[in-house]
C-alpha cells in the first residue's frame, strides 16, 4: 500500500511540474499558441528612439572572458535571445493555378519596442513581399510583422512587431574587425530553431560576383545554412557585427564560406528606410564608370587618343533597351558631368542619389558628348523585378 501511495504522489508531482513548464514557456490559448497582431503603426517617438540608438557609439567591450569556452558561451547568451525566426507565406502562379508556399529565415531585434532587421530576400516570395510574415522569439512568443521598407541592393529589410521590452542585440562596430577575430553565427537553419555556430572572420571587404550587391562583405567560416539568412553574426563579446546573407557552396550547403553584411552598413540602410521607405527602387537604366579612374582614362586614351574627355563625371558604357535613359536620349560614350546642377565627382555620389530617389521623379543631367555639353531631363522608372 505504501508503494502504491508513493507512486501516486510521484505521478502527481510530475504532472504538476509538466503543467508549469507548458504554461510558462509554451503559453497557449484555446489550443493555439498566442499570436500577437501586427502593429497598427509606428509612432514618431519610436522612430526617433531607433535613430538615436543607431547613432550611438558601439557598445563598450566587456572584460575579456577567462577562457575560450566561457567566451563562446557568454557571447551566445548575450546575442541569442535577440535572434528570431521569420516565417513567411504567400502564393505563386503555376500552370495549375495559384499555389500557397512558405519560407523560413532569421532576423535580429534591434530595439525594445519591436524593430527587427532581416534580409530582403527573406521577406519576399518570388520577388513579392510575402502575404503573411510572422516573427517567433526564443521564448515562444509569436508576432505578426509589418514590412516598413526594403533595400534590394543591400539585401536588407526592416520589420516592425507590436512588442515591448523585447531582448535586443548590442550593436558592435564592423569597421574595427580584423581577420582572425572570433565570431559566432546565430539563426534558424533548416527551420530547426535557434542554432549557434562558431568560427573566425576569414576575410573582409569581399565582393559577391553576380549578386548585384556592393562590395564590403564579411567572410566567415562559422557555419551558415539555409534559414540562417537574416540572422546574426556576432563578435566574441556577443555584439552584433553583421547580418548573415549568403554562402558560397558547390553543394548548396555550408562548406565554410559564408558572408554577412557589416553592421555599420546595416545601420545606414535602416536610417535611409526610416526616412524614405523602401530604397533603391528608382531606375535609370545605365551602366557607368568613374571617368577619373586611372584605368578608365588609360583605356579611353588607348582607344580614342584624339578625344579630350572631361576630368570628372560618369562614363556611360551601356544603356538598357526600353529604359528611362534610352528614352531621354542618353547614349553609350556619353559622360554625365552634373546631376541636378551639382558636379559628379564619384560613383558613390551617383549611387547615393539613386538609392533615395523615387520612381517618377525627374532628374536633370548635364551630358558631355563629342566635345559639347547639354542638359537632358530624365523621368526615373521602376527598377525591374528581374534585375538583381
C-alpha positions in Angstrom: 0.0 0.0 0.0 2.8 2.4 0.8 4.5 1.7 -2.5 1.2 2.5 -4.3 0.6 5.8 -2.4 4.2 6.8 -3.1 3.8 6.1 -6.8 0.6 8.2 -6.9 2.3 11.1 -5.1 5.3 11.0 -7.5 3.0 10.9 -10.5 1.0 14.0 -9.3 4.2 15.9 -8.6 5.5 15.1 -12.2 2.2 16.2 -13.7 2.2 19.5 -11.8 5.8 20.2 -12.9 5.0 19.5 -16.5 1.9 21.7 -16.5 4.0 24.6 -15.0 6.6 24.2 -17.8 4.0 24.2 -20.5 2.1 27.2 -19.1 5.3 29.2 -18.5 7.3 28.5 -21.7 4.7 27.5 -24.2 1.6 29.6 -23.5 -1.5 28.6 -25.4 -5.0 29.9 -25.7 -7.9 27.7 -26.8 -5.3 25.2 -28.0 -3.5 27.7 -30.2 -0.2 29.3 -29.4 -0.7 33.0 -28.8 0.0 35.3 -31.8 0.2 39.0 -31.3 -1.3 41.1 -34.1 0.8 43.3 -36.4 1.4 46.8 -35.1 -1.1 49.4 -36.0 1.8 51.8 -37.0 4.9 53.4 -35.8 5.0 56.5 -33.6 7.4 59.4 -34.2 8.8 58.7 -30.7 9.7 55.1 -31.7 11.3 56.2 -35.0 13.3 58.9 -33.1 14.4 56.4 -30.5 15.6 53.9 -33.1 17.6 56.6 -35.0 19.2 57.7 -31.7 20.1 54.1 -31.0 21.7 53.6 -34.4 23.8 56.8 -33.9 25.1 55.8 -30.5 28.7 54.7 -30.1 29.1 50.9 -30.3 28.7 49.1 -27.0 31.8 49.1 -24.8 33.6 45.8 -24.8 33.0 43.7 -21.7 36.0 42.3 -19.8 37.9 39.6 -21.6 36.5 36.1 -20.7 38.7 33.9 -18.5 38.7 31.0 -21.0 37.8 30.2 -24.6 34.9 28.1 -23.5 33.5 30.9 -21.4 33.9 33.4 -24.2 31.8 31.4 -26.7 29.1 30.6 -24.0 28.9 34.2 -22.8 28.7 35.6 -26.4 25.9 33.2 -27.3 23.9 34.0 -24.2 24.1 37.7 -25.0 23.1 37.6 -28.6 20.8 34.5 -29.0 17.7 35.9 -27.2 17.5 38.8 -29.8 17.7 36.4 -32.8 14.2 35.4 -34.1 12.7 33.0 -36.6 11.0 34.6 -39.6 8.3 32.6 -41.3 6.6 33.8 -44.5 3.6 32.7 -46.5 2.4 33.7 -49.9 1.1 32.5 -53.3 2.8 31.8 -56.6 1.4 31.2 -60.0 1.8 27.8 -61.5 0.4 26.2 -64.7 -2.2 24.6 -62.4 -3.2 27.9 -60.8 -2.2 29.7 -57.6 -0.3 27.6 -55.0 0.5 28.6 -51.4 4.1 28.4 -50.4 6.2 29.4 -47.4 9.7 30.4 -46.5 11.9 30.5 -43.4 14.7 32.7 -42.3 16.0 34.6 -39.3 16.1 38.2 -38.0 17.6 40.3 -35.2 15.7 42.5 -32.8 17.5 45.9 -32.6 15.1 47.9 -30.3 13.0 47.0 -27.3 9.8 48.3 -29.0 9.9 45.8 -31.9 12.2 46.9 -34.8 13.6 43.8 -36.5 16.2 43.7 -39.2 16.5 40.8 -41.7 17.3 40.1 -45.3 15.2 41.5 -48.2 15.1 38.1 -49.7 13.7 36.5 -46.5 10.5 38.6 -46.6 9.9 38.0 -50.3 8.3 35.2 -52.3 9.3 35.3 -55.9 10.3 39.0 -55.5 7.0 40.0 -54.0 6.6 40.9 -50.3 5.1 37.8 -48.6 1.4 38.0 -47.7 2.0 36.9 -44.1 5.1 37.4 -42.1 5.5 36.0 -38.5 8.3 36.5 -36.1 8.9 34.0 -33.3 11.1 34.7 -30.3 13.3 32.3 -28.5 10.8 32.2 -25.6 8.0 31.1 -27.8 6.2 34.4 -28.3 4.9 34.9 -31.9 4.1 38.2 -33.6 2.7 39.2 -37.0 5.2 41.6 -38.6 4.8 44.6 -40.9 7.5 45.4 -43.5 8.5 49.1 -43.1 10.9 49.1 -46.1 13.5 47.2 -48.0 16.8 47.7 -49.8 17.1 45.1 -52.5 20.7 46.1 -53.5 22.0 45.7 -49.9 19.5 42.8 -49.1 18.1 44.5 -46.0 14.5 44.6 -44.8 13.2 46.4 -41.7 10.2 44.9 -39.9 8.1 46.1 -37.0 6.3 43.9 -34.4 3.9 45.0 -31.7 6.2 44.2 -28.7 7.6 46.0 -25.7 10.6 45.3 -23.5 12.0 42.8 -26.0 15.5 41.4 -25.9 17.8 43.3 -28.2 21.2 42.9 -29.8 24.0 45.2 -28.8 25.4 46.8 -31.9 29.1 46.5 -32.5 31.5 48.3 -34.9 32.2 46.4 -38.1 35.0 48.9 -39.0 37.1 47.5 -36.1 37.0 43.9 -37.3 40.3 42.1 -38.2 40.9 38.9 -40.0 41.3 36.1 -37.4 38.8 37.6 -34.9 36.4 35.0 -33.3 32.8 35.2 -34.5 29.5 33.3 -33.9 26.6 32.9 -36.3 23.1 32.6 -34.8 20.0 31.7 -36.8 17.3 29.3 -37.7 18.9 26.8 -40.2 16.5 24.5 -41.9 13.8 25.6 -39.5 15.4 23.8 -36.6 15.2 26.9 -34.3 17.9 29.0 -32.7 21.3 27.5 -33.5 24.7 28.8 -32.7 27.9 28.1 -34.7 31.4 29.4 -34.2 34.3 30.4 -36.4 36.5 33.3 -37.3 36.5 36.4 -39.5 38.1 34.8 -42.7 38.2 37.9 -44.8 36.9 41.5 -45.0 35.6 43.6 -47.9 34.6 40.7 -50.0 32.6 41.1 -53.2 29.9 38.6 -54.4 30.1 38.3 -58.1 26.8 38.2 -59.9 24.8 39.3 -56.9 24.5 43.0 -57.9 25.4 44.0 -54.4 28.1 46.4 -53.2 31.4 45.1 -52.0 32.5 45.0 -48.4 31.0 41.8 -47.1 32.4 40.0 -44.0 33.5 36.4 -44.8 33.4 33.8 -42.0 33.8 30.1 -41.6 31.1 29.9 -38.9 28.5 27.5 -40.3 25.7 29.3 -42.3 23.0 27.3 -43.9 19.6 27.7 -45.4 17.4 29.5 -42.9 20.3 31.4 -41.4 19.7 34.3 -43.8 18.9 37.5 -41.8 20.4 36.1 -38.6 23.2 37.5 -36.5 27.0 37.4 -36.9 28.4 38.4 -33.5 31.8 39.0 -32.1 33.4 37.3 -29.1 31.5 39.7 -26.7 28.1 38.9 -28.2 27.8 42.2 -30.1 26.2 42.3 -33.5 28.7 42.8 -36.2 26.8 41.7 -39.3 23.6 40.2 -40.8 24.2 36.8 -42.4 23.1 36.9 -46.0 24.8 34.3 -48.3 27.1 31.3 -48.7 29.4 30.1 -51.4 28.9 26.4 -51.9 29.2 24.0 -54.8 26.7 21.6 -53.0 24.1 24.1 -51.7 25.1 23.7 -48.0 27.8 25.0 -45.7 31.4 24.5 -46.8 32.9 27.1 -44.5 32.4 30.2 -46.7 29.7 32.4 -45.6 29.0 36.2 -45.9 27.5 38.8 -43.7 26.5 42.4 -44.3 28.6 44.7 -42.0 26.5 46.2 -39.2 27.7 49.7 -39.9 26.2 49.4 -43.4 23.1 47.9 -41.9 22.7 50.9 -39.6 23.0 53.3 -42.5 20.4 51.4 -44.6 18.0 51.4 -41.7 18.2 55.1 -41.3 17.5 55.5 -45.0 14.5 53.2 -44.8 13.1 55.2 -41.9 13.4 58.4 -43.9 12.5 57.2 -47.4 10.7 53.9 -47.0 12.0 51.2 -49.5 15.2 52.4 -51.2 16.9 51.5 -54.4 13.6 51.3 -56.4 14.3 54.1 -58.9 15.8 53.1 -62.2 17.8 55.0 -64.8 18.9 52.0 -67.0 22.6 52.8 -67.5 25.9 51.2 -66.6 28.7 53.6 -65.9 32.2 54.0 -64.5 34.1 56.9 -62.9 36.0 58.6 -65.7 38.6 59.9 -63.3 39.6 56.3 -62.5 43.2 55.9 -63.9 42.3 52.5 -65.5 39.3 54.0 -67.3 41.3 57.0 -68.6 44.1 54.8 -69.8 41.6 52.6 -71.7 40.0 55.7 -73.3 43.3 57.2 -74.2 44.4 54.0 -75.9 41.2 53.6 -77.9 40.4 57.3 -78.6 43.7 59.2 -78.3 42.4 62.3 -80.1 39.4 62.8 -77.8 39.8 65.0 -74.7 37.3 63.7 -72.2 36.2 65.7 -69.1 38.3 65.3 -65.9 35.3 64.2 -63.8 32.0 62.5 -64.4 30.4 59.1 -65.1 31.4 57.5 -68.4 28.3 55.7 -69.9 29.4 52.3 -71.2 25.9 50.8 -71.6 22.2 51.9 -72.0 19.5 49.4 -71.5 16.7 49.0 -74.0 13.3 50.5 -73.0 15.0 52.3 -70.2 14.3 55.9 -69.0 17.9 56.8 -70.1 17.3 55.5 -73.6 14.0 57.4 -73.9 15.7 60.6 -72.8 18.5 60.2 -75.4 21.5 59.1 -73.4 24.0 57.1 -75.4 27.0 54.9 -74.7 30.1 57.0 -74.7 28.4 60.0 -73.1 29.8 61.4 -69.9 27.4 62.6 -67.2 29.2 65.7 -65.6 26.4 67.1 -63.5 23.4 65.8 -61.6 20.7 68.4 -60.8 23.2 71.2 -61.1 25.9 69.5 -59.0 29.2 68.3 -60.4 29.5 64.5 -60.4 32.8 63.5 -58.9 32.4 59.9 -57.7 30.4 56.8 -58.2 29.3 56.9 -54.6 27.6 60.3 -55.3 25.6 58.8 -58.2 24.7 55.7 -56.2 23.6 57.6 -53.1 21.3 59.8 -55.2 19.7 56.8 -56.9 19.3 54.9 -53.7 16.9 57.5 -52.2 15.3 58.8 -55.5 11.7 57.7 -56.2 10.2 56.3 -59.4 8.5 59.1 -61.4 11.0 61.7 -60.1 12.6 63.9 -62.7 16.3 64.4 -62.8 18.4 66.9 -64.8 21.6 65.5 -66.2 24.3 67.6 -67.9 25.8 65.4 -70.6 29.2 65.7 -72.4 29.2 64.2 -75.9 31.8 64.7 -78.6 33.2 67.9 -77.0 29.9 69.6 -76.3 27.7 69.7 -73.3 23.9 69.9 -73.0 21.1 69.1 -70.5 18.7 66.2 -70.5 15.7 65.7 -68.2 15.0 62.0 -67.4 11.9 60.7 -65.6 13.1 57.8 -63.4 11.4 54.4 -63.8 10.7 51.5 -61.5 13.6 49.0 -61.1 12.6 45.8 -63.0 11.8 42.9 -60.7 14.3 40.6 -62.5 17.2 43.0 -62.0 19.5 41.9 -59.1 
